[in-house]
Amino acid sequence: MKKRGYRVLTAPDGEAGLKIIRAEHPDVVITDIMMPKIDGRTLCEMINGLEDDRPLLTIVMTCRISHDERIWVEAMTDTIFMEKPFSPSLLVDSVENYFSRPQVNRC
Amino acid sequence: MKLNRISIIMLILCLAGLSLFTHALVNNEQRRTKQQILAKGNYLTSLIALYPIRDFSLERRDFFLRTLNEYTSPEGLVYFYVHDQQGQSLLSLAPDNLAARIPADIQSKSLYTMAFTQQQFHPQGFDHTIYEFAKPVFENGQKTGTVRLGLKLEPAVLFSMERVQLVGMVLFFVAAGLGLFYYGIINSLKPLSHLNQNLKRVCWDPEAVAGEEVPAVGITPVISNLEGSLGQVQDRLGRIEAQNTQMAARIGAVTFEKNQILNILDSIHFGIIIADHQNRVIHINGYMLKLLKRSRQEIIDRPAGETIENETLRTALAGMDDIGPSPTGKTVEAVYPELAPGEVFQALFSFLTDQDGLSIGKMIQIKNITGEKIAESAKGDFIASVSHELLTPLTNIKSYSELLMDDEVTDAEMQKEFYNIINEETNRLSHLVQNLLNISKMEMGNLTLNKGTVRTDWFVKDCIATVEGSAREKNITIEKDLPDIFPSIIADKELLRTAIINIMGNAVKYTPENGRIRFAIAEQDKTVLFEIEDSGYGISQEDLPHIFDKFFRSGDHHITEQKGSGLGLATTSEIVQLHEGAIDVHSQIGSGTRFTVRIPKEEYRIAES
């Protein structure tokens, strides 16, 4: 991501991640689901609740998309899934493709 | 023939009785007559002897003769003499001329008697006994003469008119009584005949005809028929009694079997409700009564819909009739939030059928599936957790590998860091896979120990080295409490290593930064102790009993924050048990945790070649 010119900020857990989101207002958030302190689903719901300066895209990394996960992700705005394992280039391409489209679609 | 013989015997007995009666009657009559004679003789002699001798002259002779005639009969009087003092006869009356036949001693005694004398004798040629009565005549104190009277027994009259009348009267009453008796018997035969008919009907005698009167043919046949019928009734009652006994035994056996079945139903660990076609409860077992907190009496014969106390189940029950019988029945999940909060039940609705396949009622089986749900959820969580645990390091390995392969990273230090990350993630994956394999083998009973001598000094170094890196990242100090002489044990080195590293890995994971972990090893009573103590978050008393359960993870946020599959301690526990060892844990929230693993020492024998 850095090589492609993105500024990348990292956080060890969901709580730290939320702080960074509120402080730095990133354009893209890439999150796991199983994390210490605040898990990925809770983080997504909190992101969804942000009114101003919310990320343009949230990518949720998951082992295998389940029906429950699909339902709650579809309830989020500007949120997509990415199944593990995935290659880093796929991740970057997904971000760039998302922003290159005229209208952002949910996967 | 029998009857005639009895009649002859009866006749003989009657004749014998009659002759005995007659003999007794005659004897009685003679005795009575004798007493009369004696009394008469005594009286007459005494009476006549009161008169003076001179009265026996011719003028008074008729008087005495009249007196004699009045008191005696011609058949009874034998003789009458009045003698003077010299023995000359003054008055004599002897119809039979027996004077010469009177024995001299009798006569002499009578003539010379000074008081009343009574004698009897039997003269020759005379058929009767003569009773002589003699009494002296006294005048002025001097005996002046003797009165002698001779009497004999008058013939006994058995059948006098009076007696005949009496006998006739008796015979009349006897005949009348017999007649009435016979009439009574005849009259009683009719109800006896009816009774006979009814008894035959009771005994199912084909000869008995309903409503037909059987004429009384005689006392003996009726009585004998009655006897036969009573015998048949007795047989019939005996058979009925035997049948009743068999029936009672069968009922007893059926009741026993029914009670056995009810006991079995009550001992089953799920609920059973059986209802009839009108949906009324005909049986409910103990499990269900306990769940509903009701008594059997409150529920039996009540509508099943009322009994179930659950809307979902009530709807399913109502829908059974629409669906009809099916081989598998209908399954519905339900909860009882007030009666069994937090529990989940599965109800199976089915029809009960008989041997011909016809429906005879409905059955509802209610099973508590809370455990299964938890297990299912735990398995789901486990799969999600394992998937995450497997795929996350794979993602990292893939990502960092691709970056390295694409020459995205040129900095040597960064490259080294990426290789380290790949190595650590690979180790993490390997450890997880090993745990999964071990658990799987344990589940299937295929895990076998590959025992050998384990040098505990190398073993300790190896274990500590495995977790040192993770500990260093959190600035956790690992203290070693090691003996001067390291004991050796016979164990499966790899499995034991997995067991100890699981504990040490947890210690690192659940100890906050700047914490402390103490690793100790000691020998005690032919046992080697491995002790791992940390200054971590500790385990609650509620969670302590479950920490060795498969897939268990505490709900404490310190635990859920960390990655884990819930298999580490379960694997450790199984491995220790396979080594016939023991594992203890002491912990307190906020004060850390201490695990003590005891592995018994074994004698190592070298196999003879």
Chai-1 contact restraints between the chains, C-beta under 6 A:
chainA,res_idxA,chainB,res_idxB,connection_type,confidence,min_distance_angstrom,max_distance_angstrom,comment,restraint_id
A,K3,B,E408,contact,1.0,0.0,6.0,A-B,restraint_1
A,M34,B,H388,contact,1.0,0.0,6.0,A-B,restraint_2
A,P36,B,E561,contact,1.0,0.0,6.0,A-B,restraint_3
A,K37,B,E561,contact,1.0,0.0,6.0,A-B,restraint_4
A,C63,B,S387,contact,1.0,0.0,6.0,A-B,restraint_5
A,C63,B,H388,contact,1.0,0.0,6.0,A-B,restraint_6
A,C63,B,L391,contact,1.0,0.0,6.0,A-B,restraint_7
A,K84,B,L391,contact,1.0,0.0,6.0,A-B,restraint_8
A,K84,B,T395,contact,1.0,0.0,6.0,A-B,restraint_9
A,P85,B,L391,contact,1.0,0.0,6.0,A-B,restraint_10
A,P85,B,L394,contact,1.0,0.0,6.0,A-B,restraint_11
A,P85,B,T395,contact,1.0,0.0,6.0,A-B,restraint_12
A,P85,B,K398,contact,1.0,0.0,6.0,A-B,restraint_13
A,S87,B,E402,contact,1.0,0.0,6.0,A-B,restraint_14
A,P88,B,S399,contact,1.0,0.0,6.0,A-B,restraint_15
A,P88,B,E402,contact,1.0,0.0,6.0,A-B,restraint_16
